[in-house]
Amino acid sequence: TRLIEESRNRTAPSQQLDHLGETDDVIKIQDAGSFHFLPLKDILWIEAAGDYSLLHNSGTEIAVDEDIELETELPRNRFLRIHRSAIISVDHISEIRRLAKGEAELKMGTDTWVKSSRSYRDVIAGLID
């Protein structure tokens, strides 16, 4: 009977899965009928590519059939837009270089540089100050 009582207190597997991809730790990505659950901590930056987005993590890119507006699904305290075609993870910034005219370059991880635009100079200033 103990096993029966425990099973009554458990959430059904389908109800448990309903919440995957809706936390601050994982994003759910649909790709041709499959669903991928990508930990947010693994995303270095996101690049716009027309109607798609490229999620860059250490050494790989994942193409997502969704434009850069997927930004609305990301936690605002961990991801910042620095260009109309780039969103970065603040957890992976290792260096910031100021450039002319209010632009900047951000080093993501150990070897990737992402350029910001003048329109987002206040965002960069917020990171530095």
Biotite code that builds the C-alpha atoms (Angstrom):
import biotite.structure as struc

atoms = struc.array([
    struc.Atom([0.000, 0.000, 0.000], chain_id="A", res_id=1, res_name="THR", atom_name="CA", element="C"),
    struc.Atom([2.942, 2.344, 0.537], chain_id="A", res_id=2, res_name="ARG", atom_name="CA", element="C"),
    struc.Atom([3.722, 2.177, -3.182], chain_id="A", res_id=3, res_name="LEU", atom_name="CA", element="C"),
    struc.Atom([0.103, 2.993, -3.996], chain_id="A", res_id=4, res_name="ILE", atom_name="CA", element="C"),
    struc.Atom([0.136, 5.987, -1.610], chain_id="A", res_id=5, res_name="GLU", atom_name="CA", element="C"),
    struc.Atom([3.375, 7.326, -3.126], chain_id="A", res_id=6, res_name="GLU", atom_name="CA", element="C"),
    struc.Atom([2.015, 7.029, -6.639], chain_id="A", res_id=7, res_name="SER", atom_name="CA", element="C"),
    struc.Atom([-1.129, 8.945, -5.638], chain_id="A", res_id=8, res_name="ARG", atom_name="CA", element="C"),
    struc.Atom([1.029, 11.817, -4.338], chain_id="A", res_id=9, res_name="ASN", atom_name="CA", element="C"),
    struc.Atom([3.146, 12.058, -7.469], chain_id="A", res_id=10, res_name="ARG", atom_name="CA", element="C"),
    struc.Atom([2.451, 14.354, -10.369], chain_id="A", res_id=11, res_name="THR", atom_name="CA", element="C"),
    struc.Atom([1.679, 12.577, -13.612], chain_id="A", res_id=12, res_name="ALA", atom_name="CA", element="C"),
    struc.Atom([4.647, 12.556, -16.037], chain_id="A", res_id=13, res_name="PRO", atom_name="CA", element="C"),
    struc.Atom([2.722, 14.609, -18.596], chain_id="A", res_id=14, res_name="SER", atom_name="CA", element="C"),
    struc.Atom([2.068, 17.288, -15.963], chain_id="A", res_id=15, res_name="GLN", atom_name="CA", element="C"),
    struc.Atom([5.737, 17.326, -14.972], chain_id="A", res_id=16, res_name="GLN", atom_name="CA", element="C"),
    struc.Atom([6.774, 17.863, -18.602], chain_id="A", res_id=17, res_name="LEU", atom_name="CA", element="C"),
    struc.Atom([4.334, 20.743, -19.041], chain_id="A", res_id=18, res_name="ASP", atom_name="CA", element="C"),
    struc.Atom([6.681, 22.910, -17.009], chain_id="A", res_id=19, res_name="HIS", atom_name="CA", element="C"),
    struc.Atom([9.930, 22.043, -18.801], chain_id="A", res_id=20, res_name="LEU", atom_name="CA", element="C"),
    struc.Atom([11.247, 24.969, -20.788], chain_id="A", res_id=21, res_name="GLY", atom_name="CA", element="C"),
    struc.Atom([9.303, 27.461, -18.685], chain_id="A", res_id=22, res_name="GLU", atom_name="CA", element="C"),
    struc.Atom([11.847, 27.904, -15.909], chain_id="A", res_id=23, res_name="THR", atom_name="CA", element="C"),
    struc.Atom([14.799, 30.238, -15.687], chain_id="A", res_id=24, res_name="ASP", atom_name="CA", element="C"),
    struc.Atom([17.128, 27.294, -16.299], chain_id="A", res_id=25, res_name="ASP", atom_name="CA", element="C"),
    struc.Atom([15.964, 25.706, -19.561], chain_id="A", res_id=26, res_name="VAL", atom_name="CA", element="C"),
    struc.Atom([14.587, 26.909, -22.880], chain_id="A", res_id=27, res_name="ILE", atom_name="CA", element="C"),
    struc.Atom([12.415, 24.585, -24.946], chain_id="A", res_id=28, res_name="LYS", atom_name="CA", element="C"),
    struc.Atom([13.184, 24.670, -28.670], chain_id="A", res_id=29, res_name="ILE", atom_name="CA", element="C"),
    struc.Atom([11.046, 23.001, -31.313], chain_id="A", res_id=30, res_name="GLN", atom_name="CA", element="C"),
    struc.Atom([12.821, 21.750, -34.418], chain_id="A", res_id=31, res_name="ASP", atom_name="CA", element="C"),
    struc.Atom([11.006, 19.783, -37.142], chain_id="A", res_id=32, res_name="ALA", atom_name="CA", element="C"),
    struc.Atom([8.700, 17.960, -34.757], chain_id="A", res_id=33, res_name="GLY", atom_name="CA", element="C"),
    struc.Atom([11.354, 17.390, -32.084], chain_id="A", res_id=34, res_name="SER", atom_name="CA", element="C"),
    struc.Atom([11.768, 19.327, -28.874], chain_id="A", res_id=35, res_name="PHE", atom_name="CA", element="C"),
    struc.Atom([15.171, 20.178, -27.438], chain_id="A", res_id=36, res_name="HIS", atom_name="CA", element="C"),
    struc.Atom([15.659, 21.370, -23.876], chain_id="A", res_id=37, res_name="PHE", atom_name="CA", element="C"),
    struc.Atom([18.714, 23.611, -23.778], chain_id="A", res_id=38, res_name="LEU", atom_name="CA", element="C"),
    struc.Atom([20.118, 24.793, -20.439], chain_id="A", res_id=39, res_name="PRO", atom_name="CA", element="C"),
    struc.Atom([20.375, 28.582, -20.471], chain_id="A", res_id=40, res_name="LEU", atom_name="CA", element="C"),
    struc.Atom([23.775, 28.374, -18.787], chain_id="A", res_id=41, res_name="LYS", atom_name="CA", element="C"),
    struc.Atom([25.134, 26.807, -21.999], chain_id="A", res_id=42, res_name="ASP", atom_name="CA", element="C"),
    struc.Atom([24.091, 29.671, -24.305], chain_id="A", res_id=43, res_name="ILE", atom_name="CA", element="C"),
    struc.Atom([26.900, 32.182, -24.971], chain_id="A", res_id=44, res_name="LEU", atom_name="CA", element="C"),
    struc.Atom([25.020, 34.403, -27.383], chain_id="A", res_id=45, res_name="TRP", atom_name="CA", element="C"),
    struc.Atom([22.181, 34.435, -29.914], chain_id="A", res_id=46, res_name="ILE", atom_name="CA", element="C"),
    struc.Atom([22.512, 35.710, -33.466], chain_id="A", res_id=47, res_name="GLU", atom_name="CA", element="C"),
    struc.Atom([19.728, 36.752, -35.829], chain_id="A", res_id=48, res_name="ALA", atom_name="CA", element="C"),
    struc.Atom([19.814, 34.978, -39.193], chain_id="A", res_id=49, res_name="ALA", atom_name="CA", element="C"),
    struc.Atom([16.747, 36.143, -41.118], chain_id="A", res_id=50, res_name="GLY", atom_name="CA", element="C"),
    struc.Atom([13.684, 34.246, -39.892], chain_id="A", res_id=51, res_name="ASP", atom_name="CA", element="C"),
    struc.Atom([15.967, 32.003, -37.813], chain_id="A", res_id=52, res_name="TYR", atom_name="CA", element="C"),
    struc.Atom([18.163, 32.450, -34.780], chain_id="A", res_id=53, res_name="SER", atom_name="CA", element="C"),
    struc.Atom([21.494, 30.801, -34.124], chain_id="A", res_id=54, res_name="LEU", atom_name="CA", element="C"),
    struc.Atom([22.097, 29.841, -30.509], chain_id="A", res_id=55, res_name="LEU", atom_name="CA", element="C"),
    struc.Atom([25.846, 29.726, -29.929], chain_id="A", res_id=56, res_name="HIS", atom_name="CA", element="C"),
    struc.Atom([27.248, 27.606, -27.153], chain_id="A", res_id=57, res_name="ASN", atom_name="CA", element="C"),
    struc.Atom([30.754, 26.319, -26.597], chain_id="A", res_id=58, res_name="SER", atom_name="CA", element="C"),
    struc.Atom([31.856, 25.234, -30.064], chain_id="A", res_id=59, res_name="GLY", atom_name="CA", element="C"),
    struc.Atom([28.461, 24.662, -31.691], chain_id="A", res_id=60, res_name="THR", atom_name="CA", element="C"),
    struc.Atom([25.511, 26.522, -33.175], chain_id="A", res_id=61, res_name="GLU", atom_name="CA", element="C"),
    struc.Atom([21.896, 25.477, -32.974], chain_id="A", res_id=62, res_name="ILE", atom_name="CA", element="C"),
    struc.Atom([19.577, 26.879, -35.654], chain_id="A", res_id=63, res_name="ALA", atom_name="CA", element="C"),
    struc.Atom([16.148, 27.728, -34.312], chain_id="A", res_id=64, res_name="VAL", atom_name="CA", element="C"),
    struc.Atom([13.134, 28.250, -36.541], chain_id="A", res_id=65, res_name="ASP", atom_name="CA", element="C"),
    struc.Atom([12.279, 31.442, -34.689], chain_id="A", res_id=66, res_name="GLU", atom_name="CA", element="C"),
    struc.Atom([13.524, 35.001, -35.157], chain_id="A", res_id=67, res_name="ASP", atom_name="CA", element="C"),
    struc.Atom([15.533, 36.932, -32.591], chain_id="A", res_id=68, res_name="ILE", atom_name="CA", element="C"),
    struc.Atom([12.303, 37.889, -30.821], chain_id="A", res_id=69, res_name="GLU", atom_name="CA", element="C"),
    struc.Atom([12.753, 34.678, -28.838], chain_id="A", res_id=70, res_name="LEU", atom_name="CA", element="C"),
    struc.Atom([14.416, 37.209, -26.515], chain_id="A", res_id=71, res_name="GLU", atom_name="CA", element="C"),
    struc.Atom([11.037, 37.530, -24.773], chain_id="A", res_id=72, res_name="THR", atom_name="CA", element="C"),
    struc.Atom([11.413, 33.937, -23.536], chain_id="A", res_id=73, res_name="GLU", atom_name="CA", element="C"),
    struc.Atom([14.792, 34.602, -21.887], chain_id="A", res_id=74, res_name="LEU", atom_name="CA", element="C"),
    struc.Atom([15.372, 35.931, -18.361], chain_id="A", res_id=75, res_name="PRO", atom_name="CA", element="C"),
    struc.Atom([16.110, 39.672, -18.688], chain_id="A", res_id=76, res_name="ARG", atom_name="CA", element="C"),
    struc.Atom([18.634, 39.583, -15.851], chain_id="A", res_id=77, res_name="ASN", atom_name="CA", element="C"),
    struc.Atom([20.815, 37.049, -17.712], chain_id="A", res_id=78, res_name="ARG", atom_name="CA", element="C"),
    struc.Atom([20.444, 37.994, -21.402], chain_id="A", res_id=79, res_name="PHE", atom_name="CA", element="C"),
    struc.Atom([20.857, 41.425, -22.962], chain_id="A", res_id=80, res_name="LEU", atom_name="CA", element="C"),
    struc.Atom([20.350, 42.678, -26.487], chain_id="A", res_id=81, res_name="ARG", atom_name="CA", element="C"),
    struc.Atom([23.455, 44.593, -27.606], chain_id="A", res_id=82, res_name="ILE", atom_name="CA", element="C"),
    struc.Atom([22.674, 44.826, -31.319], chain_id="A", res_id=83, res_name="HIS", atom_name="CA", element="C"),
    struc.Atom([19.543, 44.406, -33.411], chain_id="A", res_id=84, res_name="ARG", atom_name="CA", element="C"),
    struc.Atom([20.942, 41.018, -34.411], chain_id="A", res_id=85, res_name="SER", atom_name="CA", element="C"),
    struc.Atom([22.705, 39.923, -31.192], chain_id="A", res_id=86, res_name="ALA", atom_name="CA", element="C"),
    struc.Atom([21.724, 38.945, -27.656], chain_id="A", res_id=87, res_name="ILE", atom_name="CA", element="C"),
    struc.Atom([24.432, 37.986, -25.181], chain_id="A", res_id=88, res_name="ILE", atom_name="CA", element="C"),
    struc.Atom([24.516, 36.007, -21.947], chain_id="A", res_id=89, res_name="SER", atom_name="CA", element="C"),
    struc.Atom([25.958, 38.193, -19.185], chain_id="A", res_id=90, res_name="VAL", atom_name="CA", element="C"),
    struc.Atom([27.247, 35.026, -17.497], chain_id="A", res_id=91, res_name="ASP", atom_name="CA", element="C"),
    struc.Atom([29.747, 34.464, -20.333], chain_id="A", res_id=92, res_name="HIS", atom_name="CA", element="C"),
    struc.Atom([31.240, 37.937, -20.831], chain_id="A", res_id=93, res_name="ILE", atom_name="CA", element="C"),
    struc.Atom([34.987, 37.740, -20.259], chain_id="A", res_id=94, res_name="SER", atom_name="CA", element="C"),
    struc.Atom([36.047, 41.122, -21.696], chain_id="A", res_id=95, res_name="GLU", atom_name="CA", element="C"),
    struc.Atom([34.561, 44.341, -23.075], chain_id="A", res_id=96, res_name="ILE", atom_name="CA", element="C"),
    struc.Atom([36.404, 46.648, -25.481], chain_id="A", res_id=97, res_name="ARG", atom_name="CA", element="C"),
    struc.Atom([35.053, 50.118, -26.183], chain_id="A", res_id=98, res_name="ARG", atom_name="CA", element="C"),
    struc.Atom([35.210, 51.136, -29.837], chain_id="A", res_id=99, res_name="LEU", atom_name="CA", element="C"),
    struc.Atom([34.683, 54.441, -31.610], chain_id="A", res_id=100, res_name="ALA", atom_name="CA", element="C"),
    struc.Atom([31.261, 56.112, -31.834], chain_id="A", res_id=101, res_name="LYS", atom_name="CA", element="C"),
    struc.Atom([29.734, 54.347, -28.839], chain_id="A", res_id=102, res_name="GLY", atom_name="CA", element="C"),
    struc.Atom([30.189, 50.810, -30.142], chain_id="A", res_id=103, res_name="GLU", atom_name="CA", element="C"),
    struc.Atom([31.866, 47.979, -28.263], chain_id="A", res_id=104, res_name="ALA", atom_name="CA", element="C"),
    struc.Atom([33.044, 44.396, -28.656], chain_id="A", res_id=105, res_name="GLU", atom_name="CA", element="C"),
    struc.Atom([32.262, 41.786, -26.040], chain_id="A", res_id=106, res_name="LEU", atom_name="CA", element="C"),
    struc.Atom([34.337, 38.656, -25.681], chain_id="A", res_id=107, res_name="LYS", atom_name="CA", element="C"),
    struc.Atom([32.050, 35.717, -25.028], chain_id="A", res_id=108, res_name="MET", atom_name="CA", element="C"),
    struc.Atom([33.789, 32.798, -23.400], chain_id="A", res_id=109, res_name="GLY", atom_name="CA", element="C"),
    struc.Atom([37.369, 32.361, -24.533], chain_id="A", res_id=110, res_name="THR", atom_name="CA", element="C"),
    struc.Atom([37.414, 33.173, -28.237], chain_id="A", res_id=111, res_name="ASP", atom_name="CA", element="C"),
    struc.Atom([34.240, 34.737, -29.664], chain_id="A", res_id=112, res_name="THR", atom_name="CA", element="C"),
    struc.Atom([33.823, 38.500, -30.099], chain_id="A", res_id=113, res_name="TRP", atom_name="CA", element="C"),
    struc.Atom([30.361, 40.008, -30.570], chain_id="A", res_id=114, res_name="VAL", atom_name="CA", element="C"),
    struc.Atom([29.992, 43.629, -31.660], chain_id="A", res_id=115, res_name="LYS", atom_name="CA", element="C"),
    struc.Atom([27.437, 45.972, -30.104], chain_id="A", res_id=116, res_name="SER", atom_name="CA", element="C"),
    struc.Atom([25.893, 48.934, -31.882], chain_id="A", res_id=117, res_name="SER", atom_name="CA", element="C"),
    struc.Atom([25.626, 52.594, -30.860], chain_id="A", res_id=118, res_name="ARG", atom_name="CA", element="C"),
    struc.Atom([21.913, 52.147, -30.210], chain_id="A", res_id=119, res_name="SER", atom_name="CA", element="C"),
    struc.Atom([22.762, 49.883, -27.270], chain_id="A", res_id=120, res_name="TYR", atom_name="CA", element="C"),
    struc.Atom([25.601, 51.952, -25.736], chain_id="A", res_id=121, res_name="ARG", atom_name="CA", element="C"),
    struc.Atom([23.501, 52.435, -22.571], chain_id="A", res_id=122, res_name="ASP", atom_name="CA", element="C"),
    struc.Atom([23.334, 48.657, -22.141], chain_id="A", res_id=123, res_name="VAL", atom_name="CA", element="C"),
    struc.Atom([27.130, 48.421, -22.430], chain_id="A", res_id=124, res_name="ILE", atom_name="CA", element="C"),
    struc.Atom([27.573, 51.342, -20.033], chain_id="A", res_id=125, res_name="ALA", atom_name="CA", element="C"),
    struc.Atom([25.353, 49.487, -17.540], chain_id="A", res_id=126, res_name="GLY", atom_name="CA", element="C"),
    struc.Atom([27.649, 46.467, -17.742], chain_id="A", res_id=127, res_name="LEU", atom_name="CA", element="C"),
    struc.Atom([30.795, 48.529, -17.207], chain_id="A", res_id=128, res_name="ILE", atom_name="CA", element="C"),
    struc.Atom([29.608, 50.991, -14.564], chain_id="A", res_id=129, res_name="ASP", atom_name="CA", element="C"),
])
